[in-house]
């Protein structure tokens, strides 16, 4: 394998690791927020938009702060 291929693979692994770490922390923060604010699922929302092509369905959450959040 060429050194440039090894460098590309290393960068790809690093980016994937960072993305997984950020995603995990975001989920953990939401879970803590949802418990603290007594959030309840208000049902699934179908928001098919170009930018959400691969994740078109979201769940609406109603919380005791009076807000509805889409996750």
HELIX and SHEET records of a PDB file:
HELIX    1   1 UNK A    3  UNK A   36  1                                  34    
HELIX    2   2 UNK A   50  UNK A   52  5                                   3    
SHEET    1   A 3 UNK A  40  UNK A  46  0                                        
SHEET    2   A 3 UNK A  57  UNK A  62 -1                                        
SHEET    3   A 3 UNK A  68  UNK A  70 -1                                        
END                                                                             
